[in-house]
């Protein structure tokens, strides 16, 4: 018997054939064409069974384009997925990852990036059968600034009258335009705060051109109750040495006030992007185990697989 292919996207006991990708060209809200990549394991791709899915929104402080899915070695990309979601299958049927190649803020400031995320979600709902996914088991997941965009894109989808995703994951999300956190951790250096202020300035540079009902999604922590109360269940995690920790704790307080079901996992001693940046930090193994357990448990709960 062949060794199963280790990937969170795998079906259980799947032969080792690796990942496969397929590009879809979709229109964003302003008509601009962007790429949505469907990534799955080879055998899950061949399955006729509809599968749960994750809409994946990369990080990069709004201004960095991150991974070129069309060019990257898929085994290398799978290792990145394993670092964030573990190596064991998330669902026995397999799952589909939909990677949003959104326009970064240097090319298209707010509201372009979250509108691209919203467009990806809208496309997934409208074309679920072709994508091989279950409409009611679509999870939004964003990393760092991508956590912000996944959250904002969810609000935009709800504004369009679309049913919300079954859950929203924001991994150490970038949420506060003012970066008002104190310099209380070794990783929170002033130059980093300055760079983040610059990134926020680029992201919000065209905000005055937006309608008022859209502008509000550039500052998620200040949203009114009517908006926040519509959110699906949420999960966030953050390290105690992450410069976004205060923002995440503030988000937790705001969401709790508006009766949003939210799980927040605090990772002792971990910095921003700890999965790849903090491997030598004390407590790394325990923190990674805790993060993976939290993320996987949340996904499996909202998919109804546990």
C-alpha positions as CSV (number, residue, x, y, z in Angstrom):
1,X,0.0,0.0,0.0
2,X,1.3,3.5,-0.9
3,X,2.1,6.0,1.8
4,X,-0.7,8.5,2.2
5,X,0.0,12.0,0.9
6,X,0.4,14.2,4.0
7,X,-1.7,17.3,3.5
8,X,-4.6,19.0,5.4
9,X,-6.4,18.9,2.0
10,X,-6.2,15.1,1.6
11,X,-8.8,12.5,1.9
12,X,-8.1,9.9,4.5
13,X,-5.8,7.1,3.3
14,X,-5.1,8.8,0.0
15,X,-2.3,7.6,-2.3
16,X,0.7,9.8,-2.6
17,X,0.0,11.9,-5.8
18,X,0.5,15.5,-4.5
19,X,-1.5,18.6,-5.1
20,X,-3.2,19.9,-8.3
21,X,-4.2,23.4,-9.2
22,X,-6.7,25.1,-11.5
23,X,-7.0,28.8,-12.3
24,X,-10.3,30.6,-12.6
25,X,-10.5,34.1,-14.0
26,X,-13.2,36.0,-12.1
27,X,-14.5,39.6,-12.1
28,X,-14.1,41.7,-9.0
29,X,-16.7,44.3,-8.0
30,X,-15.2,47.0,-10.3
31,X,-15.0,44.6,-13.2
32,X,-11.2,44.0,-12.9
33,X,-10.2,40.4,-13.7
34,X,-8.4,38.5,-10.9
35,X,-7.3,34.9,-10.4
36,X,-8.9,32.5,-8.1
37,X,-6.9,29.3,-7.7
38,X,-8.5,25.9,-6.9
39,X,-6.0,23.7,-5.0
40,X,-6.7,20.2,-3.9
41,X,-5.0,16.8,-3.7
42,X,-4.9,14.8,-6.9
43,X,-7.3,12.2,-5.7
44,X,-9.7,14.6,-4.0
45,X,-9.8,16.5,-7.3
46,X,-11.0,13.3,-9.0
47,X,-13.7,12.7,-6.5
48,X,-17.4,13.2,-7.5
49,X,-18.2,14.1,-3.9
50,X,-18.7,17.7,-3.1
51,X,-16.2,18.8,-0.4
52,X,-15.9,21.5,2.2
53,X,-13.6,24.4,1.3
54,X,-11.4,27.2,2.6
55,X,-11.1,30.6,0.9
56,X,-7.5,31.5,1.7
57,X,-6.4,35.1,1.9
58,X,-2.6,35.6,2.2
59,X,-0.9,38.2,4.3
60,X,1.7,40.9,3.5
61,X,0.6,44.1,5.2
62,X,-1.8,44.8,2.3
63,X,1.2,45.7,0.0
64,X,3.0,42.5,-0.7
65,X,1.7,39.9,-3.3
66,X,3.0,36.8,-1.4
67,X,2.8,33.5,-3.3
68,X,2.5,33.1,-7.0
69,X,0.3,29.9,-7.0
70,X,0.7,29.5,-10.8
71,X,4.5,29.2,-10.5
72,X,5.2,27.8,-7.0
73,X,6.2,24.2,-6.5
74,X,3.0,22.7,-5.0
75,X,4.9,20.5,-2.6
76,X,6.5,23.6,-1.2
77,X,3.1,25.2,-0.9
78,X,1.8,22.1,0.8
79,X,4.5,22.5,3.4
80,X,3.3,26.0,4.1
81,X,-0.3,24.6,4.5
82,X,1.0,22.0,6.9
83,X,2.7,24.6,9.0
84,X,-0.6,26.4,9.4
85,X,-3.2,23.6,9.4
86,X,-1.2,20.4,10.3
87,X,-0.5,17.4,8.1
88,X,-3.5,15.3,8.8
89,X,-6.7,15.5,6.7
90,X,-9.2,18.1,7.8
91,X,-12.1,16.1,6.4
92,X,-12.4,12.4,5.3
93,X,-13.7,13.5,1.9
94,X,-10.8,15.9,1.3
95,X,-11.2,19.7,1.1
96,X,-10.7,22.3,-1.5
97,X,-8.5,25.4,-1.0
98,X,-9.5,28.5,-3.0
99,X,-6.5,30.9,-3.1
100,X,-7.4,34.5,-3.8
101,X,-4.8,36.4,-5.8
102,X,-6.2,39.8,-4.7
103,X,-4.8,43.1,-5.9
104,X,-2.4,44.5,-3.3
105,X,-2.8,48.1,-2.1
106,X,0.1,49.5,-4.0
107,X,-1.8,48.7,-7.2
108,X,-5.3,49.1,-5.9
109,X,-6.0,50.6,-2.5
110,X,-9.1,50.0,-0.3
111,X,-11.7,48.9,-1.2
112,X,-10.1,46.9,-3.9
113,X,-8.5,44.1,-1.9
114,X,-11.5,43.1,0.3
115,X,-13.8,43.5,-2.8
116,X,-11.6,40.9,-4.5
117,X,-12.1,38.6,-1.5
118,X,-15.8,39.2,-1.6
119,X,-15.8,38.5,-5.4
120,X,-14.0,35.2,-4.8
121,X,-16.6,34.2,-2.2
122,X,-19.5,35.2,-4.4
123,X,-18.0,33.2,-7.3
124,X,-17.6,30.2,-5.0
125,X,-21.2,30.3,-4.0
126,X,-22.5,30.7,-7.6
127,X,-20.1,28.0,-9.0
128,X,-20.0,25.6,-6.2
129,X,-20.8,22.5,-8.3
130,X,-18.1,23.3,-10.9
131,X,-15.6,23.9,-8.1
132,X,-16.7,20.7,-6.4
133,X,-17.5,22.3,-3.1
134,X,-20.4,22.5,-0.6
135,X,-22.1,25.9,-0.4
136,X,-22.8,25.6,3.3
137,X,-19.2,24.6,4.2
138,X,-17.1,27.5,3.0
139,X,-14.7,28.8,5.6
140,X,-13.0,32.2,5.2
141,X,-9.3,32.1,6.4
142,X,-6.9,35.0,6.3
143,X,-3.3,35.4,7.6
144,X,-2.1,38.7,9.1
145,X,-3.4,41.5,6.8
146,X,-5.3,38.7,5.0
147,X,-7.3,38.2,8.2
148,X,-8.5,41.8,7.9
149,X,-9.4,41.3,4.3
150,X,-11.3,38.0,5.0
151,X,-13.3,39.8,7.7
152,X,-14.0,42.9,5.6
153,X,-14.8,40.7,2.6
154,X,-17.3,38.8,4.7
155,X,-19.1,42.0,5.6
156,X,-19.3,43.0,1.9
157,X,-20.7,39.7,1.0
158,X,-23.4,40.1,3.6
159,X,-24.2,43.6,2.3
160,X,-24.8,42.0,-1.1
161,X,-27.4,39.7,0.5
162,X,-25.3,36.6,0.2
163,X,-25.4,33.9,2.9
164,X,-22.3,34.2,5.1
165,X,-19.5,31.7,5.3
166,X,-19.9,29.0,7.9
167,X,-16.9,30.5,9.8
168,X,-14.1,33.0,9.7
169,X,-10.5,32.4,10.7
170,X,-8.2,35.4,11.3
171,X,-4.6,34.3,12.2
172,X,-2.7,37.0,14.0
173,X,-4.8,39.6,12.0
174,X,-3.7,43.2,11.3
175,X,-6.7,45.3,12.4
176,X,-5.8,48.7,13.9
177,X,-5.1,51.5,11.3
178,X,-3.5,53.6,14.0
179,X,-1.2,50.7,15.3
180,X,-1.9,52.1,18.8
181,X,-0.3,49.1,20.6
182,X,2.4,49.9,23.2
183,X,6.0,48.9,22.7
184,X,5.8,46.2,25.4
185,X,7.3,43.2,23.5
186,X,10.7,42.7,22.1
187,X,9.3,42.1,18.6
188,X,7.3,45.4,18.6
189,X,10.1,47.7,17.5
190,X,9.4,51.3,16.4
191,X,10.6,50.7,12.9
192,X,8.0,47.9,12.5
193,X,5.3,50.3,13.7
194,X,6.5,52.9,11.2
195,X,6.4,50.4,8.4
196,X,2.9,49.3,9.4
197,X,1.7,52.9,9.5
198,X,3.1,53.3,6.0
199,X,1.3,50.2,4.8
200,X,-2.0,51.4,6.3
201,X,-1.5,54.8,4.7
202,X,-1.2,53.1,1.3
203,X,-4.2,50.8,1.9
204,X,-6.4,53.7,3.0
205,X,-5.1,56.3,0.5
206,X,-8.3,56.4,-1.6
207,X,-10.8,56.0,1.3
208,X,-12.4,59.4,0.8
209,X,-13.5,58.3,-2.7
210,X,-15.5,55.5,-1.2
211,X,-19.2,55.6,-0.2
212,X,-19.7,56.0,3.6
213,X,-21.2,52.5,3.8
214,X,-18.0,51.1,2.4
215,X,-15.5,53.3,4.2
216,X,-16.4,51.7,7.6
217,X,-14.8,48.4,6.5
218,X,-11.4,50.0,6.5
219,X,-11.5,50.1,10.4
220,X,-13.1,46.9,11.5
221,X,-12.7,47.5,15.2
222,X,-15.0,50.6,15.0
223,X,-17.9,48.9,13.2
224,X,-21.4,49.4,14.7
225,X,-23.3,46.6,16.3
226,X,-25.6,46.1,13.3
227,X,-22.6,45.0,11.2
228,X,-20.7,43.0,13.8
229,X,-23.8,41.0,15.0
230,X,-24.2,39.5,11.5
231,X,-20.8,37.8,11.6
232,X,-20.4,34.0,11.5
233,X,-18.5,32.2,14.3
234,X,-14.9,33.3,14.4
235,X,-11.5,32.0,15.4
236,X,-8.3,34.1,16.0
237,X,-4.9,33.3,17.5
238,X,-1.9,35.5,18.3
239,X,1.4,35.3,20.2
240,X,2.2,37.2,23.3
241,X,5.3,38.6,21.4
242,X,3.2,39.6,18.4
243,X,2.8,43.3,17.8
244,X,-0.8,42.6,16.9
245,X,-1.7,41.0,20.2
246,X,-3.4,44.1,21.6
247,X,-5.5,44.5,18.4
248,X,-6.6,40.9,18.7
249,X,-7.6,41.3,22.3
250,X,-9.5,44.4,21.4
251,X,-11.3,42.6,18.7
252,X,-12.2,39.8,21.1
253,X,-13.7,42.3,23.5
254,X,-15.7,44.1,20.7
255,X,-17.0,40.8,19.3
256,X,-18.0,39.5,22.7
257,X,-20.0,42.7,23.3
258,X,-22.0,42.0,20.1
259,X,-22.6,38.3,20.8
260,X,-20.4,37.0,18.0
261,X,-19.1,33.5,18.8
262,X,-15.4,34.0,18.9
263,X,-12.5,31.7,20.0
264,X,-9.2,33.4,20.7
265,X,-6.1,31.3,21.4
266,X,-3.1,33.1,23.0
267,X,0.3,31.6,22.2
268,X,2.9,32.2,24.9
269,X,6.2,33.7,23.7
270,X,5.4,33.6,20.0
271,X,6.1,36.4,17.5
272,X,4.3,37.4,14.4
273,X,4.5,34.7,11.7
274,X,5.9,32.3,14.3
275,X,5.3,29.2,12.2
276,X,8.2,30.1,10.0
277,X,9.9,33.0,11.9
278,X,10.0,31.6,15.4
279,X,11.2,28.0,15.2
280,X,14.1,28.7,17.6
281,X,12.0,30.5,20.2
282,X,11.4,28.8,23.5
283,X,8.1,27.0,23.6
284,X,7.7,26.9,19.8
285,X,6.7,23.2,19.6
286,X,4.0,23.6,22.3
287,X,2.7,26.8,20.8
288,X,2.5,25.3,17.3
289,X,0.7,22.3,18.6
290,X,-1.8,24.6,20.5
291,X,-2.4,26.7,17.4
292,X,-2.9,23.8,15.0
293,X,-5.3,22.1,17.5
294,X,-7.3,25.3,17.8
295,X,-7.5,26.0,14.1
296,X,-8.3,22.4,13.1
297,X,-10.9,22.0,15.9
298,X,-12.7,25.2,14.8
299,X,-12.7,24.2,11.1
300,X,-14.0,20.7,11.9
301,X,-16.7,22.1,14.2
302,X,-18.1,24.6,11.6
303,X,-17.9,21.9,8.9
304,X,-19.7,19.5,11.2
305,X,-17.0,16.8,11.0
306,X,-16.6,16.4,14.8
